[in-house]
Amino acid sequence: MPTGKRRMSVNMWWLTWRARLSIPSLLATWEERKVISVISGANGALAIFTVSLLAWVTGLPLVFPALGPTAFILFSKPFSPDAAPRSVILGHFSGIASGIVAWHVFSYLGTQPVSLDVLGWPTLASASVALATTCFLLVRFSCPHAPACASALIIALGGASGWLNMFAMAVAVVVLSAQALVLYRIGGVKTPSWAPEPRSLHR
């Protein structure tokens, strides 16, 4: 078969199967809860696997607990305000900034760096101030994303101190958001590119 016809055949095959397996097509055939549960599990696993693979290749600590709930939100309710890239990225950035500032301030005011290994008023104050600041910023700048509060606490409690960790967390959040956008585009659903857009997976 000539190269041009072979390429056309492959393209037709890809387009046919993409149409059959697109999210709107699946929703037209199967119950919505079943489709979304499979999408959440498969895409969430693929997204975290990609971030983990990138962490392994680069040696950066890109995987942290708050990515789990973020992935769940992105792939289970992509049109909710807290799943919009703006909310995910600005939300986590707010949590990271709040956590690192609180950790540095109360590590300086205390006798040693804030850590869960040494409980005392600096640890309690660091966690409280970081969480309060994050909640304030999420509401003030309309970027609601609950997992960002976990990012703030991880840092404020000394679980991820150091600028390299901060950079890695920020990169991981952007990568995860971009992956969700790409995976939904492949699945035939145009999710928000930045700000929230009230729509449905059926459209």
Beta strands, then each sheet from edge to edge (+ up, - down):
end
